[in-house]
Amino acid sequence: MGEVLDSYQLLLRGALITVQLTLYGSALALVLAIIFGLAGTSRSRAVRTLNRVYVEFFRGTATLVLMFWFFYALPLIGFRFTPMFAAVLALGLNVGAYGAEVVRGSVNAVPRTQYEATVALNFTPWQRMRRVLLPQAVALMLPPFGNLLIELMKGSAIVSLITIGDLTFRAKQIQSSTGETLWTYVAILLIYFVIAQLLQLFVRYAERRVDRMLGRRPSGKQPVGTLAGAGVKG
């Protein structure tokens, strides 16, 4: 175990690459999820078809196969990507497809009365989405988005197969040089767990902020009149 602890710098460098992959991949996935998720709520059949093609194709394709295709197959026809770009693209496209369904379902889950109110107020379609529908939908999106974010982070372990020095790649290096299989993988298991918990804390913080913005979470302070009224009734 001491030899594994002595290699902490390698583990830290690998953890940093894993965090970078998670941030870049999730940023791409978020953009794709919003674009294609909103496309799925469009009245245009052609736009909705575009949503279905993207979602069904990339949701039904293995991330590992996508990554190998970008990194090993595309260079054969003249397109070359760096390992990091190929990994981020594969992770983002795959998770973005799941996220698009989350966005579509969340927007459609906003009560119909909210939409009717925006029509009565003569809002444009853009105003309806930006001011009323999307803010309420975000509160519904965040919990499943948190799950997808953690799944993306854990899925990034496969990038070691295209020579990216992530946490799993560094663990293999330490294991081969020290022979410490058990403690090496115990160490990276704990590091992955810590990263996942930090991501979850971030998502929960975002949930609380959105709930407060929408007036769904009490501030923790009650007016004096309310407390007095409660005492009289008791």
C-alpha positions in Angstrom: 0.0 0.0 0.0 2.9 2.4 0.7 4.1 2.2 -2.9 0.6 3.2 -4.1 0.6 6.2 -1.7 4.0 7.2 -2.9 2.5 7.4 -6.4 -0.1 9.9 -5.3 1.1 12.5 -7.9 0.3 10.1 -10.7 -3.2 9.6 -9.2 -3.7 13.3 -8.8 -2.8 14.0 -12.5 -5.1 11.2 -13.6 -7.9 12.6 -11.4 -7.4 16.0 -13.0 -7.8 14.6 -16.5 -10.9 12.7 -15.4 -12.4 16.0 -14.0 -11.5 17.8 -17.3 -13.2 15.1 -19.3 -16.2 15.3 -17.2 -16.5 19.1 -17.5 -15.9 19.2 -21.2 -18.1 16.2 -22.0 -20.9 17.5 -19.8 -20.7 21.0 -21.4 -21.1 19.4 -24.8 -23.8 17.1 -23.6 -25.8 20.0 -22.1 -25.7 22.1 -25.3 -26.8 19.1 -27.4 -29.5 18.1 -24.8 -31.0 21.6 -24.8 -30.9 22.0 -28.6 -32.4 18.6 -29.4 -34.6 18.4 -26.4 -36.3 21.7 -27.4 -36.5 20.4 -30.9 -38.5 17.5 -29.6 -41.1 19.9 -28.3 -41.5 21.7 -31.6 -44.7 21.8 -33.6 -42.8 21.1 -36.7 -42.7 17.5 -37.6 -39.4 17.8 -39.4 -37.8 19.3 -36.3 -39.2 16.6 -34.1 -37.9 14.0 -36.6 -34.4 15.5 -36.2 -34.7 15.0 -32.5 -35.7 11.4 -32.8 -32.9 10.6 -35.3 -30.3 12.1 -33.0 -31.7 10.5 -29.8 -32.3 7.0 -31.1 -28.9 6.8 -32.9 -26.6 8.0 -30.2 -28.6 6.5 -27.3 -28.4 3.2 -29.1 -24.7 3.3 -29.8 -22.0 2.3 -27.3 -19.8 5.1 -26.2 -16.7 2.9 -26.5 -17.5 2.1 -30.2 -18.1 5.8 -30.9 -14.8 6.7 -29.3 -12.9 4.1 -31.3 -14.7 5.2 -34.5 -13.6 8.8 -34.0 -10.1 8.0 -33.0 -9.2 5.0 -35.1 -11.7 4.9 -38.1 -12.1 8.5 -39.1 -8.3 9.0 -39.7 -8.6 6.4 -42.5 -10.7 8.8 -44.5 -8.6 11.9 -43.6 -10.2 13.2 -40.3 -7.9 13.1 -37.4 -8.9 14.0 -33.8 -6.7 14.3 -30.7 -7.5 11.6 -28.1 -9.1 14.2 -25.8 -11.3 15.6 -28.5 -12.4 12.1 -29.6 -13.2 11.1 -26.0 -15.2 14.3 -25.3 -17.1 14.0 -28.5 -18.1 10.4 -27.9 -19.1 11.1 -24.3 -20.9 14.3 -25.1 -22.9 12.8 -28.0 -24.0 9.8 -26.0 -25.0 11.5 -22.8 -26.5 14.4 -24.7 -28.9 12.0 -26.3 -30.2 10.9 -22.9 -30.2 14.5 -21.8 -32.3 15.5 -24.8 -35.1 13.2 -23.6 -34.8 14.7 -20.1 -35.2 18.2 -21.5 -38.2 17.2 -23.8 -40.0 15.4 -21.0 -39.4 18.2 -18.5 -40.7 20.9 -20.8 -43.8 18.8 -21.6 -44.3 18.2 -17.9 -44.9 21.9 -17.2 -48.6 22.3 -16.5 -50.7 23.2 -19.5 -52.2 26.1 -17.7 -48.8 27.8 -17.7 -48.6 27.6 -21.4 -52.2 28.9 -21.8 -51.4 31.9 -19.5 -48.5 32.8 -21.8 -50.8 32.7 -24.8 -53.3 34.9 -23.0 -50.5 37.4 -22.3 -49.6 37.4 -26.0 -46.1 36.2 -25.4 -44.1 35.2 -28.5 -43.0 31.5 -28.6 -39.5 32.6 -27.6 -40.8 34.6 -24.6 -43.0 31.7 -23.5 -40.1 29.3 -23.5 -37.5 31.7 -21.9 -39.6 33.4 -19.3 -42.1 30.7 -18.2 -41.7 27.2 -19.5 -37.9 26.7 -19.4 -37.3 28.1 -15.9 -40.0 25.7 -14.5 -38.6 22.8 -16.6 -35.1 23.4 -15.3 -36.2 22.4 -11.8 -37.5 19.1 -13.2 -34.3 18.5 -15.2 -31.7 18.9 -12.5 -32.1 15.6 -10.6 -31.8 13.4 -13.7 -29.1 15.7 -15.1 -27.2 15.0 -11.9 -27.4 11.3 -12.5 -26.2 11.7 -16.1 -23.3 13.9 -15.0 -22.1 11.2 -12.6 -22.6 8.5 -15.3 -20.5 10.5 -17.7 -17.8 10.8 -15.1 -17.7 7.1 -14.5 -18.0 6.4 -18.2 -14.8 8.4 -18.8 -12.8 5.4 -17.5 -12.8 3.9 -21.0 -10.7 6.8 -22.4 -7.6 5.0 -21.1 -8.0 2.7 -24.1 -7.0 5.6 -26.5 -4.0 6.5 -24.4 -5.5 9.3 -22.4 -3.8 9.5 -19.0 -6.9 9.6 -16.9 -7.4 8.1 -13.5 -7.8 4.5 -14.8 -4.8 4.8 -17.1 -2.6 6.0 -14.2 -3.9 3.2 -12.0 -2.8 0.6 -14.6 0.7 2.3 -14.7 1.0 2.1 -10.9 -0.3 -1.5 -10.8 2.2 -2.7 -13.5 5.1 -0.9 -11.8 4.4 -1.9 -8.2 2.5 -5.1 -8.5 -0.1 -3.7 -6.0 -3.4 -4.6 -7.7 -5.7 -4.5 -4.6 -4.6 -1.2 -3.1 -4.2 0.5 -6.4 -7.8 -0.1 -7.4 -9.0 0.6 -3.9 -7.4 4.0 -4.2 -9.0 4.9 -7.5 -12.4 3.5 -6.4 -12.3 6.0 -3.5 -11.2 8.9 -5.8 -14.0 8.2 -8.2 -16.4 8.1 -5.2 -15.1 11.5 -3.9 -15.5 13.1 -7.4 -19.0 11.7 -7.7 -20.0 13.1 -4.3 -18.6 16.5 -5.2 -20.6 16.5 -8.4 -23.7 15.5 -6.5 -23.2 18.4 -4.0 -23.0 20.8 -6.9 -26.2 19.5 -8.4 -28.0 19.8 -5.1 -26.8 23.3 -4.6 -28.1 24.2 -8.1 -31.5 22.5 -7.2 -31.8 24.7 -4.1 -31.0 27.9 -6.0 -33.5 27.1 -8.7 -36.2 26.2 -6.1 -35.6 29.6 -4.4 -35.8 31.4 -7.7 -39.2 29.8 -8.4 -40.4 30.4 -4.8 -40.6 26.7 -4.0 -38.2 26.7 -1.1 -38.9 28.7 2.1 -36.2 31.1 3.2 -36.1 29.6 6.7 -37.5 32.7 8.4 -41.2 33.2 9.1 -42.8 36.6 9.6 -43.5 37.5 13.2 -47.2 37.8 12.5 -47.4 34.2 11.2 -45.8 32.9 14.4 -48.1 35.0 16.6 -51.1 33.8 14.6 -50.0 30.2 15.1 -49.7 30.8 18.8 -53.2 32.2 19.1 -54.7 29.3 17.2 -52.9 26.9 19.6 
